[in-house]
Amino acid sequence: MALNFQQRGSALVRRVLLAFLVVVSLAMTTVYAREGDDGTLHRAQAVVSGAVAPLKLVGATASSGAQTASDALGDLAADADTLSELRAYNAELVEQYAQMEEYRQENERLRQLVDLKDTYGIEGVGARVIGNPAGAWDQTVTIDKGTDDGVGTGLTVMGTSGVVGQVVAADARTATVRLLTDPKSGAAAIVQSSRAQGVVRGSLEGLLYLEDLEADAEVSEGDVVVTSGLGGSYTRGLVIGTVVKVDAKQGDSSRRAVVSPNESASALEEVLVVFSALGDDGDGADGNGGVDAADDGEGGGAS
Amino acid sequence: MNLTRENVVVAVGALVAVVLQVAVAPNVAIFAAQPNFLLAYVLTVAIANPLGAGPVLPFALGLLFDLLGTGPVGGMALLFTLASLAASRAFAVLDNDTLFMPLAILVAASFAVEMLYGILLVALGSPVGLADAFFYRALPCALYDCVVALVLYPLVVRLVSGAAQDRGPRTPRLR
């Protein structure tokens, strides 16, 4: 009776049920905010995320297929005046070309990942992105590797050109990666040329900001920003991005720099989960600390 | 549990909304705006059947939305429940048989939920400004939710009202 979707019981029962559900919601929100990443509700999120991963993959595949079909239809329409035989042949070529182009791009991305792996001496596992965030307030992706492959929470994740995020939840076969562009991300970083230290944080605009800089730190456009490894949240020495804008002049204590992100969520297809890298003292993959800027307060991932 | 045809229709609709949220929503995002099919469905059900809409459906779908993401569990469950109640009560009082009133309530409720969720995230320590939350998420997402709700509304009205035995379909009129 009380579980009816459309309650037709008395007004009193409905009010009691409403009050109960409101209290339960508030209690869960409070518990979630207070518990750690290993808490019951966090684990429940990881389980549900893993459970719906196949559905996400189906959606992403269907979306990709629809895009390809749309492109093919557009090409066919452009050749509407030609002979039907040539149109069919052309369509076949277009399809083959699209397939080859897909392979070429995938090969390019994988080669970049392998190059990156060699450059940094990375021990890790490659993974395919199988799901984008289910809500607008998250900047997370789902990958097809989980604890069975050694992937655990806290591990750094790289795209083809550098760090893109960190594993925040993992089950046996899938894992959720919070991108650097998520406002809740925070990575301790240094400017490679001047060794100025700060924290790279995401934002709702999708930009990365290098914050908490010393007032006299030297930062200029074009400087490369890398992870510092402080706090153990991210593996040390990996490229985060390049400074594209500095908001205030040197000496200003509140200045920050805009860092160009390596990749956006929609562009990510293959990633590399880093177990360890050259020069890393091994504390970056311990699965604790610094995952959430929000959890760490002002210090973010650098604390 | 009372298995009336109306309940079955609403439950099947909820299942479809969940599938759409997981499989479709991430792939139809426009910049940062992503539709919330679950919210749109909850609100349309609340408005389509203001006297019969209970708190369980919005709570369940809100909780599922929370579990699908990485935000605070219970946040959307609370907001869905309250928004559904407010929307159904508002429509029961303000309905004037025009299309304007459900649309206005849908817009207001969608925007309120998205904005309150942003405020909740900020209150729980998410390092974003309220202005950013408003302009970069709440506003575009609420608009997207409204578009989805407007598409769903006639369908849900027909299905829910058609499934109910005690009244005919409600057909809003443009005035």
Interface residues (C-beta under 8 A of the other chain):
Chain A: M1 A2 L3 N4 F5 Q6 Q7 R8 R14 L17 L18 L21 V22 V24 S25 L26 A27 M28 T29 T30 V31 Y32 A33 L41 A44 Q45 V48 S49 V52 L55 K56 V58 G59 A60 A62 S63 G131 N132 P133 A134 G135 A136 W137 D138 T140 V168 A169 T176 R178 P183 K184 G186 R201 S203 L204 E205 G206 S266 A293 A294 D295 G297 G300
Chain B: M1 N2 T4 E6 N7 V10 A11 A14 V19 Q21 V22 A23 V24 A25 P26 N27 A29 A32 A33 Q34 N36 N49 G52 A53 G54 P55 V56 L57 F59 G62 L63 L64 F65 D66 L67 L68 G69 T70 G71 P72 V73 G74 G75 A77 L78 T81 L82 L85 Y117 G118 L120 L121 L124 G125 S126 P127 V128 D132 A133 Y136 R137 P140 C141
